């Protein structure tokens, strides 16, 4: 059987095939959260028109890893499937062009601060009155209805105020931030969901609405899934925090040849299997592992013993052992080896392609699969303002053509 791969989704220069084909999104956002959300909508087939501000920090790499100025890796990872239009919204003519674009759009997506939007006449109330068909998607650090709505925020700020940094400290004593833009990316996913739901509501009722999202709110929701814990109940029935996640036993096993493998056990039976694999047969025979009720302290102690003795097997030997016993596991992958990982290559999750200005690059597939309307990559990340003439030229041609209604009215 031939395995379909994500490389089949490369559709550069052609019309999008995704389920949002025909939906127009005007994106006035910068850095990661907003651009990632609009890229996902573009992957799903929407025509995303990205309004480029005079400066977007994501275009410039602090590590100088780009080939050309303004085309840093981070920017390219969150801005494909968009047409870049350069508009300085402080300029009256450019602002007028934006409003013309919005007349034909379905969604306005932005992470500009509310005061700036109001100054430009782009606040929600003004847009609702002038363009009632338009879904207004706005995201920022803190909830617009809160006393902290005007505070600026980056990913690390949100990690701090939503308990994520404290979870790190509880787990390992470190105040280090997570080494990923977790708040930005999580908020982007919530924002996409909100836009899709609003589009569905408008399709059924004809009614547009505002979709408002705060990064802080998104991360509080996500962190609370397992870590609200005993505080779910009033009064509290126990401590906050998911115990296993916060213990030193929550770690991958080091192997004999210097590799590592994740095989976290969530039952006594699984601990016993791992103890046998680690050569601890006497400990594995302990009747404690036959107890019907799980005790966290006993579980964590067993896991620590596995971690202490896991180097009796090589990575390959652990893989064979865990596979035979049908236990979930994963070999720890060096992020530098991701592109060459057999799973990634089998499915074409990272594909090499020629970019018109940046040369040979790697693109990462959208992970969602639709059976009838597949996602695709139909447009590379563009240089700033690359599609300005195309988009505004089309806009002005449309404006110069009298509508059928006007012509018929004159003829009558």
C-alpha positions in Angstrom: 0.0 0.0 0.0 1.3 3.5 -0.9 1.3 5.8 2.1 0.0 9.3 1.2 2.5 11.9 2.3 2.3 15.5 3.3 4.6 16.4 0.4 1.6 15.7 -1.8 0.2 18.9 -0.3 2.7 21.1 -2.1 0.6 23.1 -4.5 2.8 26.2 -5.1 1.3 28.7 -7.5 -2.1 27.0 -7.7 -5.5 27.7 -6.2 -5.9 26.5 -2.6 -7.7 23.2 -2.0 -8.7 23.5 1.6 -12.2 23.8 3.1 -11.9 27.6 3.6 -11.3 28.3 -0.1 -13.2 31.5 -0.9 -12.9 33.0 2.6 -10.9 36.2 2.8 -8.9 37.0 5.9 -7.1 40.4 6.4 -4.3 39.9 8.9 -2.9 42.8 10.8 -0.8 41.0 13.3 2.9 40.6 14.1 5.4 38.2 15.6 4.0 34.7 16.4 0.4 34.4 17.8 -1.6 36.3 15.1 0.6 35.2 12.2 0.5 31.5 13.2 -3.3 31.7 13.5 -3.7 33.3 10.1 -1.3 30.9 8.5 -3.4 28.0 9.7 -6.4 29.6 8.1 -4.4 30.0 5.0 -3.4 26.3 5.1 -7.1 25.6 5.3 -7.6 27.4 2.0 -8.4 31.0 3.1 -7.0 33.9 1.0 -5.0 35.6 3.7 -3.9 39.2 3.0 -1.2 40.1 5.4 -0.9 43.9 6.1 2.8 44.5 6.7 3.6 47.2 9.3 6.8 49.2 8.9 8.5 46.7 11.1 7.9 43.2 12.3 10.5 41.8 14.7 9.8 38.2 13.5 11.3 39.1 10.1 14.7 39.6 11.7 16.7 36.8 13.3 18.7 37.6 16.4 20.8 34.5 15.6 21.4 35.8 12.0 20.3 32.5 10.6 18.5 33.9 7.6 19.9 34.3 4.1 18.3 37.6 3.2 17.3 40.6 5.4 13.7 40.4 6.4 13.3 36.7 5.8 14.2 35.1 9.1 13.3 31.4 9.8 10.7 32.4 12.4 9.0 34.7 10.0 8.9 32.1 7.2 7.5 29.4 9.6 4.4 31.5 10.4 3.7 33.4 7.2 3.2 31.0 4.3 0.0 30.9 2.3 -0.4 34.7 2.6 -0.2 37.7 0.3 2.0 40.5 1.8 0.7 44.0 1.3 2.7 47.0 2.6 0.5 49.6 4.1 1.4 52.3 6.7 -1.8 52.6 8.6 -0.8 56.0 9.9 -1.1 57.3 6.3 -4.6 58.3 5.4 -4.4 56.9 1.9 -3.1 53.6 3.1 -5.7 53.4 5.8 -8.4 54.0 3.1 -7.0 51.1 1.1 -7.3 48.9 4.1 -10.9 49.7 4.5 -11.5 48.9 0.9 -9.9 45.5 1.4 -12.1 44.9 4.5 -15.2 45.5 2.4 -14.5 42.3 0.5 -13.1 40.4 3.5 -14.8 37.8 5.8 -12.4 38.1 8.8 -10.2 40.8 10.2 -7.5 39.2 12.5 -5.3 41.4 14.6 -3.2 41.5 17.8 -2.7 45.3 17.8 -3.4 47.0 21.1 -6.8 48.4 21.6 -5.8 52.0 21.9 -3.9 51.8 18.6 -6.9 50.2 16.9 -9.3 52.9 18.2 -6.9 55.7 17.0 -7.0 54.2 13.5 -10.8 53.8 13.5 -10.3 50.0 13.6 -11.9 49.4 17.0 -14.7 46.8 17.1 -17.6 49.2 17.5 -16.5 51.3 14.6 -15.9 48.2 12.4 -19.3 46.7 13.4 -21.1 49.8 12.4 -19.2 50.3 9.1 -18.7 46.7 8.1 -21.4 44.6 9.8 -20.5 41.5 7.7 -17.0 41.3 9.1 -15.9 38.8 11.7 -13.5 40.7 14.1 -10.9 38.5 15.6 -8.7 40.2 18.2 -6.1 38.7 20.4 -3.8 40.3 23.0 -1.9 39.4 26.2 -4.6 40.2 28.8 -8.3 40.2 28.6 -9.7 43.4 27.1 -12.4 43.5 29.8 -9.9 43.4 32.7 -8.0 46.1 34.5 -4.8 44.8 32.9 -6.0 45.1 29.3 -3.5 47.7 28.4 -0.5 45.8 29.6 2.0 44.7 26.9 2.9 41.0 27.0 5.3 38.5 25.5 5.2 34.7 25.8 7.5 34.7 28.8 5.3 37.2 30.6 2.3 34.9 30.1 4.2 31.9 31.2 5.0 33.7 34.4 1.5 35.1 35.3 -0.4 31.8 34.5 1.6 29.5 36.7 3.8 27.8 34.1 7.1 29.2 35.5 6.0 28.2 39.0 5.3 24.6 37.7 8.8 24.5 36.5 10.1 25.6 39.9 7.9 23.1 41.7 9.2 20.3 39.4 12.9 21.0 39.3 13.7 24.2 41.2 14.3 26.2 38.0 12.8 29.5 37.0 13.7 28.9 33.4 11.0 29.5 30.8 9.8 26.7 28.7 12.1 26.6 25.6 9.2 27.1 23.2 6.7 29.9 22.5 4.0 27.8 24.2 1.7 30.7 25.1 1.8 32.3 21.6 1.2 29.0 19.9 -1.6 27.8 22.3 -3.4 31.1 21.9 -3.1 30.9 18.1 -4.9 27.5 18.2 -7.7 28.9 20.3 -8.0 31.9 18.0 -8.3 29.7 15.0 -11.1 27.7 16.7 -12.9 30.9 17.5 -12.7 32.2 14.0 -13.9 28.9 12.6 -16.9 28.9 15.0 -17.7 32.5 14.1 -17.6 31.6 10.4 -20.0 28.7 11.0 -22.4 30.9 13.0 -22.4 33.6 10.3 -23.0 30.9 7.6 -26.1 29.7 9.5 -27.4 33.1 10.7 -25.8 35.8 8.6 -24.6 37.4 11.8 -20.9 38.4 12.2 -19.4 38.9 15.7 -16.3 39.7 17.6 -13.9 36.9 18.6 -11.8 38.1 21.5 -8.9 36.1 23.0 -6.4 36.8 25.7 -3.1 34.8 25.9 -3.4 34.7 29.6 -6.9 33.3 29.6 -5.8 30.6 27.1 -2.8 29.5 29.2 -4.9 29.5 32.4 -7.3 27.2 30.7 -4.6 24.9 29.4 -2.5 24.8 32.7 -5.6 24.1 34.8 -6.6 20.9 32.9 -4.3 18.7 35.2 -2.8 21.2 37.5 -5.9 22.7 39.2 -6.1 19.3 40.8 -7.3 19.4 44.4 -8.4 23.1 43.9 -11.2 21.9 41.6 -13.2 21.4 44.8 -14.3 24.0 47.3 -12.9 23.8 49.9 -9.8 22.3 48.3 -9.6 18.5 48.5 -5.9 18.4 48.0 -2.8 20.2 46.7 -2.6 21.9 43.3 -0.5 20.3 40.6 -0.4 17.0 38.9 1.8 14.9 41.2 3.6 12.8 38.6 4.3 15.8 36.4 6.0 17.6 39.3 8.2 14.8 40.6 11.8 14.0 39.5 10.5 10.6 38.5 8.8 12.3 35.5 11.8 11.8 33.2 13.1 9.8 30.3 15.4 6.8 30.9 19.1 7.1 30.0 20.3 4.1 28.1 23.6 2.1 28.0 24.8 3.7 24.8 24.1 7.3 25.9 20.7 7.6 24.3 17.4 8.1 26.1 13.9 6.7 25.9 10.5 7.8 27.3 8.4 5.0 28.8 6.5 6.6 31.6 4.4 4.0 33.5 1.0 4.9 34.8 0.2 1.6 36.5 1.9 -0.9 38.8 1.9 -3.5 36.0 3.9 -1.1 33.8 6.4 -0.4 36.6 6.9 -4.1 37.1 7.6 -4.6 33.4 10.2 -1.7 33.4 11.8 -3.1 36.6 12.2 -6.5 34.9 13.7 -4.7 31.8 16.1 -2.9 34.0 17.3 -6.2 35.6 15.6 -5.6 38.9 13.8 -9.0 39.1 13.7 -9.2 42.9 12.1 -5.8 43.2 9.7 -6.6 40.3 8.5 -9.7 42.3 7.5 -7.4 45.2 3.7 -8.1 45.9 3.2 -4.3 46.2 2.8 -4.3 42.4 -0.2 -6.6 42.8 -2.1 -4.0 44.9 -5.4 -3.0 43.2 -5.2 0.7 44.3 -2.5 3.0 43.1 -0.4 4.9 45.6 1.5 7.8 44.1 4.5 7.5 46.4 4.9 3.8 45.7 4.6 4.4 42.0 7.2 7.2 42.0 9.6 5.2 44.0 9.4 2.3 41.5 9.9 4.7 38.6 13.0 6.2 40.3 14.5 2.6 40.6 13.9 2.1 36.9 15.6 5.3 36.1 18.5 4.4 38.3 19.1 1.1 36.5 18.0 1.8 33.0 21.5 1.9 31.6 21.7 -1.9 31.6 20.1 -1.9 28.1 21.1 0.0 25.0 18.5 2.1 23.2 17.9 -0.7 20.7 17.5 -3.3 23.4 14.9 -1.1 25.2 13.0 -0.6 22.0 12.9 -4.3 21.3 11.8 -5.1 24.9 9.1 -2.4 25.1 7.8 -3.3 21.6 7.4 -7.0 22.6 5.5 -6.0 25.7 3.3 -3.5 23.8 4.2 -0.6 26.1 4.0 3.0 24.9 7.5 4.4 24.4 9.4 7.0 22.4 13.1 7.4 21.7 14.3 10.9 22.7 15.0 12.7 19.4 17.6 15.4 19.0 15.7 18.3 17.5 18.6 18.7 15.0 17.7 15.3 13.6 14.0 16.0 13.2 14.1 16.3 9.4 15.8 12.9 9.0 13.6 11.0 11.5 12.0 8.0 9.7 8.5 8.8 10.9 8.9 12.4 9.6 10.3 11.2 6.3 7.7 8.5 5.8 4.9 11.0 6.0 6.6 14.0 4.4 6.0 16.1 7.4 9.0 18.2 6.6 9.7 18.7 2.9 12.4 20.4 0.9 11.3 22.9 -1.7 12.8 25.7 -3.7 11.8 29.2 -2.5 11.9 31.9 -5.2 14.2 34.2 -3.1 15.6 32.1 -0.3 16.7 29.1 -2.2 16.3 25.5 -0.9 14.3 25.5 2.3 12.3 23.1 4.5 8.6 23.6 5.0 6.6 21.9 7.8 3.2 20.4 6.9 0.0 21.4 8.6 -1.0 18.3 10.7 -4.7 18.3 9.9 -6.0 15.9 7.2 -9.3 16.4 5.4 -10.5 13.6 3.2 -12.4 15.8 0.7 -10.7 19.3 0.9 -7.0 18.7 1.7 -4.8 21.4 3.2 -2.0 22.6 1.0 0.9 24.9 0.7 0.1 27.1 -2.3 2.2 30.2 -1.6 5.6 30.7 0.0 6.3 33.2 2.7 6.7 36.5 0.9 9.1 39.5 1.1 7.5 42.5 2.8 5.0 44.1 0.4 5.6 41.5 -2.4 1.9 41.3 -3.3 1.0 45.0 -2.8 0.7 45.8 -6.5 -1.3 42.7 -7.2 -3.8 43.1 -4.4 -4.3 46.9 -4.6 -4.3 46.8 -8.4 -7.1 44.3 -8.3 -8.9 46.4 -5.7 -8.7 49.6 -7.9 -9.8 47.8 -11.0 -12.9 46.6 -9.2 -13.6 50.1 -7.9 -13.4 51.5 -11.4 -16.0 49.1 -12.8 -19.6 50.3 -12.4 -21.8 47.7 -10.6 -24.6 46.0 -12.5 -27.1 47.5 -10.1 -25.9 51.1 -10.9 -25.8 50.5 -14.6 -29.3 49.0 -14.7 -30.6 51.9 -12.6 -29.2 54.4 -15.0 -30.6 52.5 -18.0 -34.1 52.4 -16.5 
